[in-house]
Every structure is written in structure tokens, then in C-alpha cells.
Amino acid sequence: MPARHNAAPGDLFASLSAPARRALESKGIRTVQQLSRFSEAEVLALHGMGKSSMPKLQRALEEKGLSFKEGK
């Protein structure tokens, strides 16, 4: 049985699915500050990222007073 990638306790992206977390990690995105350097379109284009993850990411950004980068 393959090992599952579980979110660490307190992981900022713990509410995301494993494929979505791996998609972010593949681009080196581990914090909301790093996430804010990407547009919504760029994040959605990542393999494993689905539309259902976007509201969760938006909330995480808003909680820190951040937002997605404008544009594409």
C-alpha cells in the first residue's frame, strides 16, 4: 500500500486534499505568503488542484490580509 501524504498538525493547508497539497508543494508553496505570489489561474492550472480547493485557499489568504496575485 503506498504511503499517504498526511498534513502535519497545524499545517496551513491541512483542509486541502492530498493532490492539492502536492500541487502546491511542487511549486514550493508552503505558506500563504508564497501562495500570494501566484494568481488564481496559475494555482488552478497546477496538476492536482481542483476548483473546490480555491475557496479554502482564498480564506487562508484573507485571514492573513493577503490575496492572490492579480492577472494571469
CHARMM-style PDB file with segment names, atoms N, HN, CA, C and O in Angstrom:
ATOM      1  N   MET     1       0.855  -1.179   0.000  1.00  0.00      PROA
ATOM      2  CA  MET     1       0.000   0.000   0.000  1.00  0.00      PROA
ATOM      3  C   MET     1       0.895   1.233   0.000  1.00  0.00      PROA
ATOM      4  O   MET     1       1.811   1.313   0.818  1.00  0.00      PROA
ATOM      5  N   PRO     2       0.662   2.201  -0.892  1.00  0.00      PROA
ATOM      6  CA  PRO     2       1.508   3.385  -0.943  1.00  0.00      PROA
ATOM      7  C   PRO     2       1.334   4.249   0.294  1.00  0.00      PROA
ATOM      8  O   PRO     2       0.268   4.281   0.910  1.00  0.00      PROA
ATOM      9  N   ALA     3       2.387   4.935   0.634  1.00  0.00      PROA
ATOM     10  HN  ALA     3       3.253   4.909   0.133  1.00  0.00      PROA
ATOM     11  CA  ALA     3       2.330   5.832   1.787  1.00  0.00      PROA
ATOM     12  C   ALA     3       1.432   7.011   1.456  1.00  0.00      PROA
ATOM     13  O   ALA     3       1.454   7.524   0.337  1.00  0.00      PROA
ATOM     14  N   ARG     4       0.653   7.434   2.421  1.00  0.00      PROA
ATOM     15  HN  ARG     4       0.635   7.018   3.330  1.00  0.00      PROA
ATOM     16  CA  ARG     4      -0.208   8.596   2.223  1.00  0.00      PROA
ATOM     17  C   ARG     4       0.509   9.832   2.719  1.00  0.00      PROA
ATOM     18  O   ARG     4       1.229   9.791   3.716  1.00  0.00      PROA
ATOM     19  N   HSD     5       0.305  10.916   2.021  1.00  0.00      PROA
ATOM     20  HN  HSD     5      -0.280  10.949   1.212  1.00  0.00      PROA
ATOM     21  CA  HSD     5       0.867  12.195   2.444  1.00  0.00      PROA
ATOM     22  C   HSD     5      -0.156  12.842   3.369  1.00  0.00      PROA
ATOM     23  O   HSD     5      -1.186  13.339   2.914  1.00  0.00      PROA
ATOM     24  N   ASN     6       0.126  12.835   4.646  1.00  0.00      PROA
ATOM     25  HN  ASN     6       0.963  12.431   5.016  1.00  0.00      PROA
ATOM     26  CA  ASN     6      -0.781  13.440   5.609  1.00  0.00      PROA
ATOM     27  C   ASN     6      -0.284  14.812   5.984  1.00  0.00      PROA
ATOM     28  O   ASN     6       0.921  15.036   6.094  1.00  0.00      PROA
ATOM     29  N   ALA     7      -1.196  15.720   6.178  1.00  0.00      PROA
ATOM     30  HN  ALA     7      -2.175  15.537   6.089  1.00  0.00      PROA
ATOM     31  CA  ALA     7      -0.829  17.065   6.601  1.00  0.00      PROA
ATOM     32  C   ALA     7      -0.323  17.011   8.030  1.00  0.00      PROA
ATOM     33  O   ALA     7      -0.863  16.290   8.869  1.00  0.00      PROA
ATOM     34  N   ALA     8       0.702  17.769   8.289  1.00  0.00      PROA
ATOM     35  HN  ALA     8       1.141  18.354   7.607  1.00  0.00      PROA
ATOM     36  CA  ALA     8       1.252  17.846   9.643  1.00  0.00      PROA
ATOM     37  C   ALA     8       0.284  18.624  10.521  1.00  0.00      PROA
ATOM     38  O   ALA     8      -0.445  19.485  10.028  1.00  0.00      PROA
ATOM     39  N   PRO     9       0.270  18.328  11.823  1.00  0.00      PROA
ATOM     40  CA  PRO     9      -0.592  19.101  12.717  1.00  0.00      PROA
ATOM     41  C   PRO     9      -0.267  20.588  12.588  1.00  0.00      PROA
ATOM     42  O   PRO     9       0.901  20.976  12.595  1.00  0.00      PROA
ATOM     43  N   GLY    10      -1.293  21.409  12.470  1.00  0.00      PROA
ATOM     44  HN  GLY    10      -2.242  21.095  12.463  1.00  0.00      PROA
ATOM     45  CA  GLY    10      -1.085  22.834  12.319  1.00  0.00      PROA
ATOM     46  C   GLY    10      -0.730  23.246  10.899  1.00  0.00      PROA
ATOM     47  O   GLY    10      -0.463  24.419  10.636  1.00  0.00      PROA
ATOM     48  N   ASP    11      -0.726  22.292   9.991  1.00  0.00      PROA
ATOM     49  HN  ASP    11      -0.943  21.339  10.204  1.00  0.00      PROA
ATOM     50  CA  ASP    11      -0.424  22.575   8.588  1.00  0.00      PROA
ATOM     51  C   ASP    11      -1.453  23.561   8.055  1.00  0.00      PROA
ATOM     52  O   ASP    11      -2.660  23.354   8.181  1.00  0.00      PROA
ATOM     53  N   LEU    12      -0.958  24.624   7.465  1.00  0.00      PROA
ATOM     54  HN  LEU    12       0.023  24.792   7.363  1.00  0.00      PROA
ATOM     55  CA  LEU    12      -1.816  25.670   6.945  1.00  0.00      PROA
ATOM     56  C   LEU    12      -2.796  25.155   5.905  1.00  0.00      PROA
ATOM     57  O   LEU    12      -3.923  25.644   5.820  1.00  0.00      PROA
ATOM     58  N   PHE    13      -2.383  24.181   5.119  1.00  0.00      PROA
ATOM     59  HN  PHE    13      -1.468  23.784   5.188  1.00  0.00      PROA
ATOM     60  CA  PHE    13      -3.200  23.659   4.043  1.00  0.00      PROA
ATOM     61  C   PHE    13      -3.805  22.299   4.394  1.00  0.00      PROA
ATOM     62  O   PHE    13      -4.111  21.513   3.497  1.00  0.00      PROA
ATOM     63  N   ALA    14      -3.977  22.017   5.669  1.00  0.00      PROA
ATOM     64  HN  ALA    14      -3.728  22.656   6.397  1.00  0.00      PROA
ATOM     65  CA  ALA    14      -4.464  20.715   6.128  1.00  0.00      PROA
ATOM     66  C   ALA    14      -5.850  20.375   5.595  1.00  0.00      PROA
ATOM     67  O   ALA    14      -6.174  19.197   5.440  1.00  0.00      PROA
ATOM     68  N   SER    15      -6.668  21.374   5.315  1.00  0.00      PROA
ATOM     69  HN  SER    15      -6.404  22.331   5.441  1.00  0.00      PROA
ATOM     70  CA  SER    15      -8.026  21.101   4.850  1.00  0.00      PROA
ATOM     71  C   SER    15      -8.077  20.724   3.367  1.00  0.00      PROA
ATOM     72  O   SER    15      -9.128  20.329   2.863  1.00  0.00      PROA
ATOM     73  N   LEU    16      -6.953  20.845   2.676  1.00  0.00      PROA
ATOM     74  HN  LEU    16      -6.099  21.167   3.085  1.00  0.00      PROA
ATOM     75  CA  LEU    16      -6.915  20.506   1.249  1.00  0.00      PROA
ATOM     76  C   LEU    16      -6.734  19.011   1.045  1.00  0.00      PROA
ATOM     77  O   LEU    16      -6.232  18.305   1.921  1.00  0.00      PROA
ATOM     78  N   SER    17      -7.145  18.544  -0.110  1.00  0.00      PROA
ATOM     79  HN  SER    17      -7.553  19.117  -0.821  1.00  0.00      PROA
ATOM     80  CA  SER    17      -6.913  17.145  -0.459  1.00  0.00      PROA
ATOM     81  C   SER    17      -5.416  16.919  -0.664  1.00  0.00      PROA
ATOM     82  O   SER    17      -4.664  17.862  -0.913  1.00  0.00      PROA
ATOM     83  N   ALA    18      -4.998  15.670  -0.556  1.00  0.00      PROA
ATOM     84  HN  ALA    18      -5.608  14.905  -0.354  1.00  0.00      PROA
ATOM     85  CA  ALA    18      -3.583  15.348  -0.754  1.00  0.00      PROA
ATOM     86  C   ALA    18      -3.088  15.774  -2.136  1.00  0.00      PROA
ATOM     87  O   ALA    18      -1.990  16.324  -2.230  1.00  0.00      PROA
ATOM     88  N   PRO    19      -3.851  15.545  -3.222  1.00  0.00      PROA
ATOM     89  CA  PRO    19      -3.363  16.013  -4.528  1.00  0.00      PROA
ATOM     90  C   PRO    19      -3.178  17.535  -4.585  1.00  0.00      PROA
ATOM     91  O   PRO    19      -2.232  18.025  -5.202  1.00  0.00      PROA
ATOM     92  N   ALA    20      -4.077  18.271  -3.945  1.00  0.00      PROA
ATOM     93  HN  ALA    20      -4.845  17.872  -3.443  1.00  0.00      PROA
ATOM     94  CA  ALA    20      -3.963  19.730  -3.940  1.00  0.00      PROA
ATOM     95  C   ALA    20      -2.734  20.170  -3.148  1.00  0.00      PROA
ATOM     96  O   ALA    20      -2.015  21.075  -3.571  1.00  0.00      PROA
ATOM     97  N   ARG    21      -2.488  19.534  -1.998  1.00  0.00      PROA
ATOM     98  HN  ARG    21      -3.072  18.798  -1.654  1.00  0.00      PROA
ATOM     99  CA  ARG    21      -1.286  19.863  -1.214  1.00  0.00      PROA
ATOM    100  C   ARG    21      -0.028  19.563  -2.018  1.00  0.00      PROA
ATOM    101  O   ARG    21       0.912  20.358  -2.028  1.00  0.00      PROA
ATOM    102  N   ARG    22      -0.012  18.416  -2.691  1.00  0.00      PROA
ATOM    103  HN  ARG    22      -0.776  17.771  -2.682  1.00  0.00      PROA
ATOM    104  CA  ARG    22       1.161  18.061  -3.502  1.00  0.00      PROA
ATOM    105  C   ARG    22       1.347  19.053  -4.647  1.00  0.00      PROA
ATOM    106  O   ARG    22       2.477  19.389  -5.000  1.00  0.00      PROA
ATOM    107  N   ALA    23       0.248  19.521  -5.225  1.00  0.00      PROA
ATOM    108  HN  ALA    23      -0.671  19.248  -4.938  1.00  0.00      PROA
ATOM    109  CA  ALA    23       0.326  20.507  -6.313  1.00  0.00      PROA
ATOM    110  C   ALA    23       1.015  21.775  -5.824  1.00  0.00      PROA
ATOM    111  O   ALA    23       1.884  22.318  -6.506  1.00  0.00      PROA
ATOM    112  N   LEU    24       0.626  22.244  -4.641  1.00  0.00      PROA
ATOM    113  HN  LEU    24      -0.079  21.803  -4.087  1.00  0.00      PROA
ATOM    114  CA  LEU    24       1.253  23.439  -4.079  1.00  0.00      PROA
ATOM    115  C   LEU    24       2.724  23.180  -3.764  1.00  0.00      PROA
ATOM    116  O   LEU    24       3.589  23.997  -4.082  1.00  0.00      PROA
ATOM    117  N   GLU    25       2.996  22.048  -3.144  1.00  0.00      PROA
ATOM    118  HN  GLU    25       2.293  21.384  -2.886  1.00  0.00      PROA
ATOM    119  CA  GLU    25       4.372  21.711  -2.782  1.00  0.00      PROA
ATOM    120  C   GLU    25       5.266  21.606  -4.010  1.00  0.00      PROA
ATOM    121  O   GLU    25       6.451  21.933  -3.943  1.00  0.00      PROA
ATOM    122  N   SER    26       4.709  21.151  -5.133  1.00  0.00      PROA
ATOM    123  HN  SER    26       3.746  20.885  -5.187  1.00  0.00      PROA
ATOM    124  CA  SER    26       5.502  21.006  -6.350  1.00  0.00      PROA
ATOM    125  C   SER    26       6.020  22.351  -6.850  1.00  0.00      PROA
ATOM    126  O   SER    26       7.020  22.406  -7.567  1.00  0.00      PROA
ATOM    127  N   LYS    27       5.345  23.429  -6.476  1.00  0.00      PROA
ATOM    128  HN  LYS    27       4.533  23.384  -5.894  1.00  0.00      PROA
ATOM    129  CA  LYS    27       5.777  24.782  -6.839  1.00  0.00      PROA
ATOM    130  C   LYS    27       6.462  25.489  -5.677  1.00  0.00      PROA
ATOM    131  O   LYS    27       6.757  26.682  -5.756  1.00  0.00      PROA
ATOM    132  N   GLY    28       6.716  24.749  -4.595  1.00  0.00      PROA
ATOM    133  HN  GLY    28       6.477  23.781  -4.531  1.00  0.00      PROA
ATOM    134  CA  GLY    28       7.399  25.340  -3.442  1.00  0.00      PROA
ATOM    135  C   GLY    28       6.501  26.219  -2.595  1.00  0.00      PROA
ATOM    136  O   GLY    28       6.992  27.050  -1.831  1.00  0.00      PROA
ATOM    137  N   ILE    29       5.195  26.050  -2.719  1.00  0.00      PROA
ATOM    138  HN  ILE    29       4.797  25.375  -3.340  1.00  0.00      PROA
ATOM    139  CA  ILE    29       4.241  26.873  -1.966  1.00  0.00      PROA
ATOM    140  C   ILE    29       3.936  26.169  -0.651  1.00  0.00      PROA
ATOM    141  O   ILE    29       3.247  25.149  -0.619  1.00  0.00      PROA
ATOM    142  N   ARG    30       4.461  26.729   0.429  1.00  0.00      PROA
ATOM    143  HN  ARG    30       5.021  27.558   0.403  1.00  0.00      PROA
ATOM    144  CA  ARG    30       4.254  26.136   1.750  1.00  0.00      PROA
ATOM    145  C   ARG    30       3.657  27.122   2.750  1.00  0.00      PROA
ATOM    146  O   ARG    30       3.292  26.746   3.864  1.00  0.00      PROA
ATOM    147  N   THR    31       3.560  28.392   2.341  1.00  0.00      PROA
ATOM    148  HN  THR    31       3.856  28.697   1.437  1.00  0.00      PROA
ATOM    149  CA  THR    31       2.986  29.420   3.211  1.00  0.00      PROA
ATOM    150  C   THR    31       1.992  30.260   2.413  1.00  0.00      PROA
ATOM    151  O   THR    31       2.011  30.245   1.182  1.00  0.00      PROA
ATOM    152  N   VAL    32       1.130  30.988   3.108  1.00  0.00      PROA
ATOM    153  HN  VAL    32       1.115  31.000   4.108  1.00  0.00      PROA
ATOM    154  CA  VAL    32       0.201  31.865   2.398  1.00  0.00      PROA
ATOM    155  C   VAL    32       0.942  33.016   1.739  1.00  0.00      PROA
ATOM    156  O   VAL    32       0.502  33.525   0.708  1.00  0.00      PROA
ATOM    157  N   GLN    33       2.056  33.432   2.317  1.00  0.00      PROA
ATOM    158  HN  GLN    33       2.414  33.019   3.154  1.00  0.00      PROA
ATOM    159  CA  GLN    33       2.851  34.486   1.694  1.00  0.00      PROA
ATOM    160  C   GLN    33       3.354  34.018   0.323  1.00  0.00      PROA
ATOM    161  O   GLN    33       3.325  34.778  -0.645  1.00  0.00      PROA
ATOM    162  N   GLN    34       3.810  32.779   0.249  1.00  0.00      PROA
ATOM    163  HN  GLN    34       3.833  32.162   1.035  1.00  0.00      PROA
ATOM    164  CA  GLN    34       4.246  32.231  -1.034  1.00  0.00      PROA
ATOM    165  C   GLN    34       3.066  32.082  -1.984  1.00  0.00      PROA
ATOM    166  O   GLN    34       3.188  32.364  -3.176  1.00  0.00      PROA
ATOM    167  N   LEU    35       1.926  31.641  -1.466  1.00  0.00      PROA
ATOM    168  HN  LEU    35       1.826  31.412  -0.498  1.00  0.00      PROA
ATOM    169  CA  LEU    35       0.725  31.479  -2.275  1.00  0.00      PROA
ATOM    170  C   LEU    35       0.300  32.805  -2.896  1.00  0.00      PROA
ATOM    171  O   LEU    35      -0.169  32.828  -4.034  1.00  0.00      PROA
ATOM    172  N   SER    36       0.456  33.901  -2.172  1.00  0.00      PROA
ATOM    173  HN  SER    36       0.837  33.882  -1.248  1.00  0.00      PROA
ATOM    174  CA  SER    36       0.012  35.210  -2.653  1.00  0.00      PROA
ATOM    175  C   SER    36       0.818  35.702  -3.857  1.00  0.00      PROA
ATOM    176  O   SER    36       0.440  36.692  -4.483  1.00  0.00      PROA
ATOM    177  N   ARG    37       1.902  35.039  -4.182  1.00  0.00      PROA
ATOM    178  HN  ARG    37       2.209  34.235  -3.673  1.00  0.00      PROA
ATOM    179  CA  ARG    37       2.716  35.415  -5.350  1.00  0.00      PROA
ATOM    180  C   ARG    37       2.173  34.809  -6.647  1.00  0.00      PROA
ATOM    181  O   ARG    37       2.704  35.057  -7.729  1.00  0.00      PROA
ATOM    182  N   PHE    38       1.112  34.014  -6.522  1.00  0.00      PROA
ATOM    183  HN  PHE    38       0.680  33.813  -5.642  1.00  0.00      PROA
ATOM    184  CA  PHE    38       0.515  33.332  -7.669  1.00  0.00      PROA
ATOM    185  C   PHE    38      -0.902  33.839  -7.886  1.00  0.00      PROA
ATOM    186  O   PHE    38      -1.591  34.210  -6.935  1.00  0.00      PROA
ATOM    187  N   SER    39      -1.333  33.853  -9.145  1.00  0.00      PROA
ATOM    188  HN  SER    39      -0.774  33.552  -9.917  1.00  0.00      PROA
ATOM    189  CA  SER    39      -2.722  34.220  -9.445  1.00  0.00      PROA
ATOM    190  C   SER    39      -3.613  32.988  -9.258  1.00  0.00      PROA
ATOM    191  O   SER    39      -3.122  31.861  -9.189  1.00  0.00      PROA
ATOM    192  N   GLU    40      -4.910  33.215  -9.177  1.00  0.00      PROA
ATOM    193  HN  GLU    40      -5.308  34.130  -9.233  1.00  0.00      PROA
ATOM    194  CA  GLU    40      -5.843  32.090  -9.070  1.00  0.00      PROA
ATOM    195  C   GLU    40      -5.696  31.174 -10.281  1.00  0.00      PROA
ATOM    196  O   GLU    40      -5.719  29.951 -10.141  1.00  0.00      PROA
ATOM    197  N   ALA    41      -5.545  31.757 -11.466  1.00  0.00      PROA
ATOM    198  HN  ALA    41      -5.527  32.751 -11.580  1.00  0.00      PROA
ATOM    199  CA  ALA    41      -5.410  30.963 -12.688  1.00  0.00      PROA
ATOM    200  C   ALA    41      -4.161  30.080 -12.633  1.00  0.00      PROA
ATOM    201  O   ALA    41      -4.197  28.922 -13.049  1.00  0.00      PROA
ATOM    202  N   GLU    42      -3.061  30.628 -12.121  1.00  0.00      PROA
ATOM    203  HN  GLU    42      -3.031  31.569 -11.783  1.00  0.00      PROA
ATOM    204  CA  GLU    42      -1.823  29.850 -12.019  1.00  0.00      PROA
ATOM    205  C   GLU    42      -1.991  28.674 -11.068  1.00  0.00      PROA
ATOM    206  O   GLU    42      -1.520  27.571 -11.346  1.00  0.00      PROA
ATOM    207  N   VAL    43      -2.659  28.909  -9.953  1.00  0.00      PROA
ATOM    208  HN  VAL    43      -3.041  29.805  -9.727  1.00  0.00      PROA
ATOM    209  CA  VAL    43      -2.865  27.842  -8.967  1.00  0.00      PROA
ATOM    210  C   VAL    43      -3.805  26.783  -9.533  1.00  0.00      PROA
ATOM    211  O   VAL    43      -3.544  25.587  -9.395  1.00  0.00      PROA
ATOM    212  N   LEU    44      -4.890  27.208 -10.166  1.00  0.00      PROA
ATOM    213  HN  LEU    44      -5.102  28.179 -10.279  1.00  0.00      PROA
ATOM    214  CA  LEU    44      -5.839  26.255 -10.748  1.00  0.00      PROA
ATOM    215  C   LEU    44      -5.208  25.403 -11.844  1.00  0.00      PROA
ATOM    216  O   LEU    44      -5.635  24.271 -12.076  1.00  0.00      PROA
ATOM    217  N   ALA    45      -4.201  25.938 -12.513  1.00  0.00      PROA
ATOM    218  HN  ALA    45      -3.854  26.857 -12.325  1.00  0.00      PROA
ATOM    219  CA  ALA    45      -3.547  25.213 -13.591  1.00  0.00      PROA
ATOM    220  C   ALA    45      -2.617  24.106 -13.092  1.00  0.00      PROA
ATOM    221  O   ALA    45      -2.164  23.274 -13.878  1.00  0.00      PROA
ATOM    222  N   LEU    46      -2.332  24.093 -11.789  1.00  0.00      PROA
ATOM    223  HN  LEU    46      -2.701  24.769 -11.150  1.00  0.00      PROA
ATOM    224  CA  LEU    46      -1.438  23.078 -11.240  1.00  0.00      PROA
ATOM    225  C   LEU    46      -2.109  21.705 -11.285  1.00  0.00      PROA
ATOM    226  O   LEU    46      -3.291  21.570 -10.968  1.00  0.00      PROA
ATOM    227  N   HSD    47      -1.353  20.708 -11.678  1.00  0.00      PROA
ATOM    228  HN  HSD    47      -0.393  20.818 -11.935  1.00  0.00      PROA
ATOM    229  CA  HSD    47      -1.868  19.337 -11.726  1.00  0.00      PROA
ATOM    230  C   HSD    47      -2.238  18.891 -10.316  1.00  0.00      PROA
ATOM    231  O   HSD    47      -1.396  18.906  -9.418  1.00  0.00      PROA
ATOM    232  N   GLY    48      -3.483  18.497 -10.120  1.00  0.00      PROA
ATOM    233  HN  GLY    48      -4.167  18.484 -10.850  1.00  0.00      PROA
ATOM    234  CA  GLY    48      -3.953  18.047  -8.812  1.00  0.00      PROA
ATOM    235  C   GLY    48      -4.777  19.081  -8.066  1.00  0.00      PROA
ATOM    236  O   GLY    48      -5.405  18.772  -7.054  1.00  0.00      PROA
ATOM    237  N   MET    49      -4.775  20.317  -8.571  1.00  0.00      PROA
ATOM    238  HN  MET    49      -4.265  20.568  -9.393  1.00  0.00      PROA
ATOM    239  CA  MET    49      -5.536  21.381  -7.918  1.00  0.00      PROA
ATOM    240  C   MET    49      -6.926  21.437  -8.529  1.00  0.00      PROA
ATOM    241  O   MET    49      -7.069  21.499  -9.750  1.00  0.00      PROA
ATOM    242  N   GLY    50      -7.949  21.416  -7.686  1.00  0.00      PROA
ATOM    243  HN  GLY    50      -7.833  21.366  -6.694  1.00  0.00      PROA
ATOM    244  CA  GLY    50      -9.321  21.476  -8.164  1.00  0.00      PROA
ATOM    245  C   GLY    50     -10.014  22.742  -7.712  1.00  0.00      PROA
ATOM    246  O   GLY    50      -9.545  23.442  -6.816  1.00  0.00      PROA
ATOM    247  N   LYS    51     -11.137  23.023  -8.345  1.00  0.00      PROA
ATOM    248  HN  LYS    51     -11.519  22.454  -9.073  1.00  0.00      PROA
ATOM    249  CA  LYS    51     -11.896  24.231  -8.021  1.00  0.00      PROA
ATOM    250  C   LYS    51     -12.375  24.251  -6.575  1.00  0.00      PROA
ATOM    251  O   LYS    51     -12.530  25.321  -5.987  1.00  0.00      PROA
ATOM    252  N   SER    52     -12.610  23.078  -5.999  1.00  0.00      PROA
ATOM    253  HN  SER    52     -12.484  22.208  -6.476  1.00  0.00      PROA
ATOM    254  CA  SER    52     -13.112  23.038  -4.615  1.00  0.00      PROA
ATOM    255  C   SER    52     -12.069  23.505  -3.608  1.00  0.00      PROA
ATOM    256  O   SER    52     -12.419  23.857  -2.481  1.00  0.00      PROA
ATOM    257  N   SER    53     -10.810  23.514  -3.986  1.00  0.00      PROA
ATOM    258  HN  SER    53     -10.526  23.228  -4.901  1.00  0.00      PROA
ATOM    259  CA  SER    53      -9.751  23.965  -3.086  1.00  0.00      PROA
ATOM    260  C   SER    53      -9.618  25.485  -3.059  1.00  0.00      PROA
ATOM    261  O   SER    53      -9.103  26.047  -2.093  1.00  0.00      PROA
ATOM    262  N   MET    54     -10.072  26.137  -4.094  1.00  0.00      PROA
ATOM    263  HN  MET    54     -10.490  25.680  -4.879  1.00  0.00      PROA
ATOM    264  CA  MET    54      -9.871  27.579  -4.220  1.00  0.00      PROA
ATOM    265  C   MET    54     -10.518  28.399  -3.094  1.00  0.00      PROA
ATOM    266  O   MET    54      -9.866  29.309  -2.583  1.00  0.00      PROA
ATOM    267  N   PRO    55     -11.756  28.128  -2.682  1.00  0.00      PROA
ATOM    268  CA  PRO    55     -12.321  28.904  -1.566  1.00  0.00      PROA
ATOM    269  C   PRO    55     -11.515  28.730  -0.271  1.00  0.00      PROA
ATOM    270  O   PRO    55     -11.392  29.669   0.515  1.00  0.00      PROA
ATOM    271  N   LYS    56     -10.974  27.542  -0.056  1.00  0.00      PROA
ATOM    272  HN  LYS    56     -11.074  26.779  -0.695  1.00  0.00      PROA
ATOM    273  CA  LYS    56     -10.162  27.296   1.141  1.00  0.00      PROA
ATOM    274  C   LYS    56      -8.876  28.112   1.088  1.00  0.00      PROA
ATOM    275  O   LYS    56      -8.448  28.682   2.092  1.00  0.00      PROA
ATOM    276  N   LEU    57      -8.269  28.163  -0.088  1.00  0.00      PROA
ATOM    277  HN  LEU    57      -8.616  27.700  -0.903  1.00  0.00      PROA
ATOM    278  CA  LEU    57      -7.045  28.950  -0.246  1.00  0.00      PROA
ATOM    279  C   LEU    57      -7.344  30.439  -0.111  1.00  0.00      PROA
ATOM    280  O   LEU    57      -6.570  31.179   0.495  1.00  0.00      PROA
ATOM    281  N   GLN    58      -8.476  30.878  -0.680  1.00  0.00      PROA
ATOM    282  HN  GLN    58      -9.105  30.277  -1.172  1.00  0.00      PROA
ATOM    283  CA  GLN    58      -8.871  32.285  -0.580  1.00  0.00      PROA
ATOM    284  C   GLN    58      -9.052  32.682   0.883  1.00  0.00      PROA
ATOM    285  O   GLN    58      -8.602  33.750   1.298  1.00  0.00      PROA
ATOM    286  N   ARG    59      -9.712  31.821   1.669  1.00  0.00      PROA
ATOM    287  HN  ARG    59     -10.078  30.953   1.333  1.00  0.00      PROA
ATOM    288  CA  ARG    59      -9.915  32.105   3.096  1.00  0.00      PROA
ATOM    289  C   ARG    59      -8.583  32.177   3.828  1.00  0.00      PROA
ATOM    290  O   ARG    59      -8.383  33.052   4.671  1.00  0.00      PROA
ATOM    291  N   ALA    60      -7.668  31.259   3.510  1.00  0.00      PROA
ATOM    292  HN  ALA    60      -7.830  30.549   2.826  1.00  0.00      PROA
ATOM    293  CA  ALA    60      -6.354  31.257   4.162  1.00  0.00      PROA
ATOM    294  C   ALA    60      -5.615  32.562   3.870  1.00  0.00      PROA
ATOM    295  O   ALA    60      -4.976  33.130   4.755  1.00  0.00      PROA
ATOM    296  N   LEU    61      -5.703  33.030   2.635  1.00  0.00      PROA
ATOM    297  HN  LEU    61      -6.222  32.568   1.916  1.00  0.00      PROA
ATOM    298  CA  LEU    61      -5.072  34.303   2.269  1.00  0.00      PROA
ATOM    299  C   LEU    61      -5.725  35.464   3.010  1.00  0.00      PROA
ATOM    300  O   LEU    61      -5.035  36.307   3.583  1.00  0.00      PROA
ATOM    301  N   GLU    62      -7.056  35.505   2.998  1.00  0.00      PROA
ATOM    302  HN  GLU    62      -7.616  34.820   2.532  1.00  0.00      PROA
ATOM    303  CA  GLU    62      -7.786  36.608   3.629  1.00  0.00      PROA
ATOM    304  C   GLU    62      -7.504  36.694   5.123  1.00  0.00      PROA
ATOM    305  O   GLU    62      -7.429  37.790   5.679  1.00  0.00      PROA
ATOM    306  N   GLU    63      -7.349  35.549   5.773  1.00  0.00      PROA
ATOM    307  HN  GLU    63      -7.410  34.659   5.322  1.00  0.00      PROA
ATOM    308  CA  GLU    63      -7.065  35.533   7.211  1.00  0.00      PROA
ATOM    309  C   GLU    63      -5.739  36.218   7.532  1.00  0.00      PROA
ATOM    310  O   GLU    63      -5.536  36.689   8.652  1.00  0.00      PROA
ATOM    311  N   LYS    64      -4.848  36.274   6.563  1.00  0.00      PROA
ATOM    312  HN  LYS    64      -5.013  35.891   5.654  1.00  0.00      PROA
ATOM    313  CA  LYS    64      -3.536  36.916   6.742  1.00  0.00      PROA
ATOM    314  C   LYS    64      -3.479  38.280   6.065  1.00  0.00      PROA
ATOM    315  O   LYS    64      -2.414  38.892   5.985  1.00  0.00      PROA
ATOM    316  N   GLY    65      -4.639  38.762   5.571  1.00  0.00      PROA
ATOM    317  HN  GLY    65      -5.504  38.265   5.636  1.00  0.00      PROA
ATOM    318  CA  GLY    65      -4.681  40.052   4.915  1.00  0.00      PROA
ATOM    319  C   GLY    65      -4.027  40.041   3.541  1.00  0.00      PROA
ATOM    320  O   GLY    65      -3.550  41.073   3.069  1.00  0.00      PROA
ATOM    321  N   LEU    66      -4.002  38.883   2.900  1.00  0.00      PROA
ATOM    322  HN  LEU    66      -4.390  38.044   3.282  1.00  0.00      PROA
ATOM    323  CA  LEU    66      -3.376  38.717   1.594  1.00  0.00      PROA
ATOM    324  C   LEU    66      -4.413  38.348   0.551  1.00  0.00      PROA
ATOM    325  O   LEU    66      -5.574  38.102   0.877  1.00  0.00      PROA
ATOM    326  N   SER    67      -3.994  38.312  -0.695  1.00  0.00      PROA
ATOM    327  HN  SER    67      -3.051  38.511  -0.960  1.00  0.00      PROA
ATOM    328  CA  SER    67      -4.865  37.865  -1.788  1.00  0.00      PROA
ATOM    329  C   SER    67      -4.006  37.252  -2.871  1.00  0.00      PROA
ATOM    330  O   SER    67      -2.779  37.354  -2.848  1.00  0.00      PROA
ATOM    331  N   PHE    68      -4.675  36.609  -3.829  1.00  0.00      PROA
ATOM    332  HN  PHE    68      -5.671  36.527  -3.847  1.00  0.00      PROA
ATOM    333  CA  PHE    68      -3.957  36.076  -4.981  1.00  0.00      PROA
ATOM    334  C   PHE    68      -3.385  37.234  -5.781  1.00  0.00      PROA
ATOM    335  O   PHE    68      -3.919  38.342  -5.747  1.00  0.00      PROA
ATOM    336  N   LYS    69      -2.307  36.979  -6.494  1.00  0.00      PROA
ATOM    337  HN  LYS    69      -1.873  36.079  -6.521  1.00  0.00      PROA
ATOM    338  CA  LYS    69      -1.709  37.971  -7.386  1.00  0.00      PROA
ATOM    339  C   LYS    69      -2.721  38.309  -8.475  1.00  0.00      PROA
ATOM    340  O   LYS    69      -3.445  37.433  -8.948  1.00  0.00      PROA
ATOM    341  N   GLU    70      -2.769  39.555  -8.863  1.00  0.00      PROA
ATOM    342  HN  GLU    70      -2.180  40.267  -8.479  1.00  0.00      PROA
ATOM    343  CA  GLU    70      -3.665  39.989  -9.940  1.00  0.00      PROA
ATOM    344  C   GLU    70      -3.130  39.500 -11.275  1.00  0.00      PROA
ATOM    345  O   GLU    70      -1.918  39.380 -11.457  1.00  0.00      PROA
ATOM    346  N   GLY    71      -4.021  39.219 -12.199  1.00  0.00      PROA
ATOM    347  HN  GLY    71      -5.005  39.316 -12.051  1.00  0.00      PROA
ATOM    348  CA  GLY    71      -3.617  38.837 -13.540  1.00  0.00      PROA
ATOM    349  C   GLY    71      -3.490  37.345 -13.702  1.00  0.00      PROA
ATOM    350  O   GLY    71      -4.034  36.566 -12.919  1.00  0.00      PROA
ATOM    351  N   LYS    72      -2.755  36.953 -14.742  1.00  0.00      PROA
ATOM    352  HN  LYS    72      -2.313  37.586 -15.378  1.00  0.00      PROA
ATOM    353  CA  LYS    72      -2.622  35.533 -15.054  1.00  0.00      PROA
ATOM    354  C   LYS    72      -1.355  35.046 -14.556  1.00  0.00      PROA
ATOM    355  OT1 LYS    72      -1.042  33.866 -14.714  1.00  0.00      PROA
TER     356      LYS     72
END
